[in-house]
C-alpha cells in the first residue's frame, strides 16, 4: 500500500526511525517521541507528525511500543518479505555495493533487500558470479527482471549509458531505482528514482572543511 499525500521527505525519515527501534529492541520496551527523535536527529514534534500519517501508534505519557512500531514501519516500507534487487554496472563501485548488500542480507535478519542479479557489458564478467550473485549481459534485463521478480535496482554505469539502462529496467518492470550515475534520469511517474551523486556530495562537504 502507498499512502497518498505523504511526501518523500517523510518516507526518507521512516528508515531512520526503524534503525533506532532496531537498536533499542531488547533493551527498551517503549520509547518516547523525544527519545526517538533525539536518536534519529529529528525534532519530537516532527516524529509525531510523520507517524501520524500512517495511524495512531503511541500513547500519551507512555510513548511507542518498540516492537509494535518496528513491525508497523516494516509493513509501511514493504520490508516484511525479501525484496529482489538488481545492480547494473559491476565496476569498482558496483562491485562494492553488490558485496555489501549481499553480506547485509545474509548476516542481518532485518535487512530484507536481496541482490539476485547483476548486469554488465564486460564479457569477462558476464556468465560469472560475485559472492554467489549471477552476472548477466545488459541484453538479458528484459528476461531476468520478471523471471526473478526484481522490483528494485541500483545503477552504477557511466552517465552516457544510464538513461538507456533506466529505460530497460522500467520496461522490464522495475518500480524503484537508486541511481549513482552523475546524471538526472527520466522515468514514468509510477517509477521512483533516487539520485546519489558521490562527486557532488564530496564537493558539498568540502565547504565545511574551512568552517
C-alpha positions in Angstrom: 0.0 0.0 0.0 1.2 3.5 -0.8 -0.3 6.4 1.3 -1.4 9.3 -0.8 -0.2 12.8 0.1 2.9 11.6 2.0 6.0 13.5 1.0 9.2 11.8 0.1 10.8 13.7 3.0 8.6 11.8 5.4 9.4 8.4 3.7 13.1 9.2 3.9 12.9 9.6 7.7 11.0 6.3 8.3 14.1 4.1 7.9 15.9 6.4 10.4 13.2 5.6 13.0 13.3 2.0 12.1 17.1 1.8 12.6 16.7 3.4 16.1 14.0 0.9 17.0 16.1 -2.0 15.9 19.0 -0.7 18.0 16.9 -0.4 21.2 14.8 -3.5 20.7 15.5 -5.9 23.5 16.8 -3.1 25.7 13.7 -1.0 26.0 10.0 -2.0 25.6 8.8 1.6 24.9 10.3 4.8 23.5 9.1 8.4 23.6 9.0 10.7 20.6 11.7 12.8 22.3 14.0 9.7 22.6 13.2 8.5 19.1 13.7 12.0 17.6 17.0 12.5 19.5 18.5 9.3 18.3 17.3 9.9 14.7 18.3 13.6 14.7 14.7 14.8 14.3 12.5 17.1 16.4 10.0 15.2 18.6 7.1 17.1 17.0 8.2 16.0 13.6 8.4 12.4 14.7 4.8 12.5 15.9 3.7 14.3 12.7 5.5 11.8 10.5 4.0 8.8 12.2 0.5 10.3 12.3 0.3 10.0 8.5 0.0 6.2 8.9 -2.1 5.8 12.1 -2.0 6.1 15.8 0.9 4.3 17.3 1.7 6.0 20.6 0.1 6.5 23.9 0.3 9.8 25.8 2.6 9.6 28.7 3.8 6.2 27.6 5.3 6.6 24.2 5.6 4.0 21.5 5.8 0.2 21.9 9.1 -0.5 20.3 8.3 -3.9 18.8 4.8 -2.8 17.6 6.1 0.3 15.9 9.0 -1.6 14.4 6.6 -4.1 12.8 4.4 -1.3 11.6 7.2 0.6 10.0 8.5 -2.5 8.3 5.0 -3.1 6.8 4.7 0.6 5.7 8.1 0.3 4.0 7.2 -3.1 2.5 10.1 -4.8 4.3 8.3 -7.8 5.8 9.4 -10.1 3.0 12.6 -10.2 0.9 12.7 -7.7 -2.0 14.6 -8.8 -5.0 17.1 -6.3 -6.3 19.4 -6.0 -9.3 22.5 -3.9 -9.9 23.7 -2.7 -13.3 27.3 -1.9 -13.7 29.8 -4.2 -11.9 32.7 -1.7 -11.9 34.5 -0.7 -8.7 31.5 1.0 -7.1 29.0 -1.6 -8.3 31.3 -4.4 -7.1 31.5 -2.9 -3.6 27.7 -2.2 -3.4 26.8 -5.7 -4.5 29.1 -7.3 -2.0 27.9 -5.0 0.8 24.3 -5.6 0.2 24.8 -9.3 -0.2 26.5 -9.5 3.2 23.8 -7.4 4.8 21.1 -9.7 3.5 22.9 -12.8 4.7 24.0 -11.6 8.1 21.3 -9.1 9.2 17.9 -10.7 9.6 16.1 -7.4 9.5 17.7 -6.4 6.1 15.3 -7.9 3.6 16.7 -6.4 0.3 18.3 -9.3 -1.6 20.6 -8.8 -4.6 19.7 -11.6 -7.0 21.1 -10.4 -10.4 24.0 -8.2 -11.7 24.3 -6.9 -15.2 27.4 -5.7 -17.1 28.8 -5.2 -20.6 32.2 -6.7 -19.8 32.3 -10.2 -21.5 34.9 -11.2 -18.9 32.3 -10.7 -16.2 29.2 -12.0 -17.9 28.4 -15.6 -17.1 30.3 -15.4 -13.8 29.2 -14.7 -10.3 30.1 -12.2 -7.5 29.6 -13.6 -4.0 27.1 -16.1 -5.5 25.1 -13.5 -7.4 25.0 -14.3 -11.2 26.2 -11.7 -13.7 24.2 -11.3 -16.9 24.7 -9.2 -20.0 22.6 -6.0 -20.3 20.5 -7.6 -23.1 19.2 -10.1 -20.5 17.5 -7.4 -18.4 14.2 -7.9 -20.2 14.2 -11.7 -19.4 15.8 -11.8 -16.0 13.9 -9.0 -14.2 10.5 -10.6 -14.5 11.8 -14.2 -14.0 13.5 -13.1 -10.7 10.6 -10.8 -9.7 13.0 -7.9 -9.3 11.4 -4.8 -8.1 14.3 -2.6 -7.2 17.6 -1.8 -9.0 20.8 0.1 -8.5 22.5 1.8 -11.5 26.3 2.3 -11.3 27.1 2.8 -15.0 28.7 5.8 -16.8 26.5 8.8 -17.3 26.1 8.3 -21.0 24.7 4.8 -20.5 22.5 5.5 -17.5 19.3 6.6 -19.3 19.3 3.6 -21.6 19.8 1.3 -18.6 17.0 3.0 -16.8 14.6 2.6 -19.7 15.4 -1.1 -19.9 14.8 -1.6 -16.2 11.5 0.3 -16.3 10.3 -1.6 -19.4 11.1 -4.9 -17.6 9.0 -3.9 -14.6 11.4 -2.3 -12.0 9.5 0.2 -9.9 12.3 1.8 -7.8 15.8 2.8 -8.9 18.8 4.1 -6.9 21.0 5.9 -9.4 24.7 6.5 -8.8 25.4 7.8 -12.3 26.1 11.5 -12.4 23.0 12.4 -14.4 19.3 13.0 -13.8 17.2 10.2 -15.1 13.8 10.4 -16.7 11.2 7.8 -15.7 7.4 7.4 -15.7 5.5 8.8 -12.7 4.9 5.3 -11.3 8.6 4.6 -11.1 10.6 6.3 -8.2 14.2 7.3 -8.9 16.6 8.4 -6.2 19.8 10.1 -7.4 23.0 9.9 -5.4 25.9 11.8 -6.9 29.0 11.0 -4.9 31.1 13.7 -6.5 28.5 16.4 -5.7 28.3 15.2 -2.1 32.0 15.4 -1.7 32.2 18.8 -3.2 29.4 19.9 -0.8 31.2 18.5 2.2 34.4 20.3 1.1 32.7 23.6 2.0 32.7 22.6 5.7 36.4 21.9 5.9 37.1 25.6 6.3 34.4 26.2 8.9 
